[in-house]
Structure formats: structure tokens, C-alpha cells
Amino acid sequence: SSTVSVSSSSFTSNTAGDYGGGAMIIWSSTVSVSSSSFTSNTADYGDDIHIYSGTLTCTAGCNDAGMFMPSGTCSTPVAADVSGGSCYSYCASTSSDCSVCPSDTYYEGYGTNTACDACDGSMVIADDGTDASAHDEAGDCVWSPTPVPTTTPVPTGQPSPV
């Protein structure tokens, strides 16, 4: 038995014969599929996925890390052809359902998260929510520059005439 996570992937034009699952067969495993598409796969059992034994969990979430789904649901989920179960693993409406995380936040996964995680303490992400790759991991948070203290010159005494 094994555990496998597949995210942000595309399975296209795969073929399987007798044991089915043009893209994958699940046999004594736990499989999680998120933000992944299945297109033009063919097989005797489940053109895309065949569940022989095991568990399949699917999430039609945002297709890129660094994005979040404010409503928490995909308005146009796409189903994979599965024998032995069902799987909505791809969101066709991410352009309207998903947004890039705002400044100072990130999200490392692919899913239906309704918010992004805040950077720790004085850390920031300068991007204002336009580039998902700038918000896709905690490592994108950087220390905010701290002002360098300025010194005031200390007046020196003038020599007094003798």
C-alpha cells in the first residue's frame, strides 16, 4: 500500500488495455488528485482512472500554487472518466473562480482554499497579487527592510582663545 499525491498535472492521449485506467490504475493505494486534467485517454475500464482497490480523493481547485478560491468552490468542475468511483479533479473556470494571493500572503497547495497564509512577523511579499509564482511558498516572504538608524553629530566644543 502506498500514498500518492498528484497536483497540477495533465494526462493526455494515454492508452491501457485489459486492466484499464488510460492515465492511472489505483491498486491497493491511496491517491489524491487535485487541479489535474485528463484528456483523450482510452482504456477498457475507466478511460482516465480505474480503481481496482484503494482510495481516490479528487479536488477541482485552483490550478496554480499562489492562488486562492474566494468562494471555496469551482463553478465549472470537470470530471475524469473513472471506473469504480468519480473524480472532479480540474476546474475549467479558474480564471473567474481563482485569484492570486494578495501582497504579504502565499499559498503552497492546489485546492479550494478560501484564503492565503500570511507571511510571518516583519516578512513581506512585494508583489501586489499579479504573479502567482511570487506567492507560491513561504520562502517567497522576505524580511522587510528596517530603517538604518541615523546619528546626530555631537557638537564639539570650540577652543577658547587664550
C-alpha positions in Angstrom: 0.0 0.0 0.0 1.3 3.5 -0.8 0.1 7.1 -0.7 0.4 9.3 -3.8 -0.5 12.9 -4.4 -0.8 14.3 -8.0 -1.3 18.0 -8.5 -1.3 20.5 -11.3 -0.7 17.7 -14.0 -2.1 16.8 -17.4 -2.7 13.3 -18.7 -3.3 13.3 -22.4 -3.7 10.6 -25.1 -2.7 7.6 -22.8 -3.9 4.1 -23.6 -4.4 1.0 -21.4 -5.7 -2.5 -22.2 -7.2 -5.2 -20.0 -6.6 -3.7 -16.6 -7.9 -0.2 -17.5 -7.2 3.3 -16.5 -5.7 5.0 -19.5 -3.9 7.5 -17.3 -3.7 5.6 -14.0 -4.8 2.5 -12.2 -5.2 2.5 -8.4 -4.3 -0.8 -6.8 -4.0 -1.0 -3.0 -3.1 2.7 -2.8 -4.4 6.0 -1.5 -4.4 8.6 -4.3 -5.1 12.3 -4.1 -5.6 14.2 -7.4 -6.0 18.0 -7.5 -6.0 20.6 -10.2 -5.2 17.9 -12.9 -6.8 17.4 -16.3 -7.5 14.2 -18.2 -7.9 14.4 -22.0 -8.4 11.8 -24.7 -7.3 8.8 -22.6 -8.7 5.3 -23.5 -9.0 2.1 -21.7 -11.2 -1.0 -21.2 -12.1 0.2 -17.7 -12.2 3.9 -17.0 -10.7 5.9 -19.8 -8.9 8.0 -17.3 -8.7 6.2 -14.0 -9.5 2.7 -12.9 -9.9 2.0 -9.2 -9.2 -1.7 -8.6 -8.7 -1.4 -4.9 -7.8 1.6 -2.8 -9.0 5.1 -2.3 -9.2 8.1 -4.6 -9.8 11.7 -3.5 -10.2 14.5 -6.1 -10.3 18.3 -5.8 -11.2 20.7 -8.5 -9.3 23.7 -7.2 -7.0 26.4 -8.4 -4.6 25.1 -11.0 -1.6 27.1 -9.7 0.0 27.4 -6.3 0.0 31.0 -5.1 -3.8 31.3 -5.9 -6.9 31.0 -3.8 -10.6 30.4 -4.5 -12.5 33.2 -2.6 -15.9 31.3 -2.9 -14.4 28.0 -1.9 -15.9 26.2 -4.9 -15.2 25.8 -8.6 -18.2 26.8 -10.7 -17.2 24.6 -13.6 -15.6 21.4 -12.3 -14.5 18.8 -15.0 -15.0 15.1 -14.3 -12.5 12.4 -15.2 -13.8 9.1 -16.6 -13.4 6.8 -13.7 -14.4 3.1 -13.2 -15.2 2.3 -9.6 -15.8 5.9 -8.5 -15.9 9.5 -9.5 -13.4 12.3 -9.7 -13.7 16.1 -10.3 -10.1 17.0 -10.4 -9.9 20.0 -12.7 -11.6 23.5 -12.6 -12.3 24.9 -16.0 -13.3 28.3 -14.6 -10.1 29.1 -12.6 -9.8 32.5 -14.5 -13.0 33.6 -12.8 -13.0 31.5 -9.6 -9.4 31.9 -8.6 -7.3 35.0 -7.6 -3.6 35.4 -7.0 -2.8 35.8 -3.3 -2.5 39.5 -2.2 0.7 41.1 -1.0 2.3 39.6 2.1 0.5 36.3 1.7 1.2 32.9 0.0 -0.4 29.5 -0.6 1.7 26.4 -1.3 -1.0 24.0 -2.3 -3.5 23.5 -5.1 -7.1 23.5 -3.9 -10.2 25.3 -2.8 -8.6 27.3 -0.1 -10.6 30.5 0.6 -7.6 32.5 1.8 -3.8 32.6 1.6 -1.4 32.3 4.5 0.1 35.4 5.9 3.9 35.9 6.0 5.4 35.7 9.5 6.2 38.8 11.5 8.0 41.5 9.6 8.2 39.5 6.4 6.6 40.7 3.2 5.9 39.8 -0.4 6.2 43.0 -2.5 4.0 41.7 -5.4 0.5 43.1 -5.2 -1.3 40.0 -6.4 -0.4 39.9 -10.0 2.1 37.0 -10.2 1.1 33.7 -8.7 4.7 32.4 -8.7 5.6 35.2 -6.3 3.1 33.8 -3.8 3.6 30.0 -4.0 5.7 29.2 -1.0 6.6 30.6 2.4 10.1 31.2 1.1 8.7 34.0 -1.1 8.3 36.0 2.1 11.4 38.2 2.8 12.4 40.4 5.6 11.1 43.9 5.3 14.0 46.3 5.2 14.4 48.0 8.5 15.5 51.6 8.6 19.1 52.2 9.4 19.4 54.4 12.4 20.8 57.9 11.7 23.1 59.5 14.1 23.1 63.1 15.0 26.6 64.6 15.2 27.6 65.6 18.7 28.8 69.2 18.7 32.4 69.5 19.7 33.4 72.4 21.8 35.2 75.3 20.2 38.6 76.0 21.5 38.6 79.2 23.6 41.1 81.9 22.9 43.8 82.3 25.4 
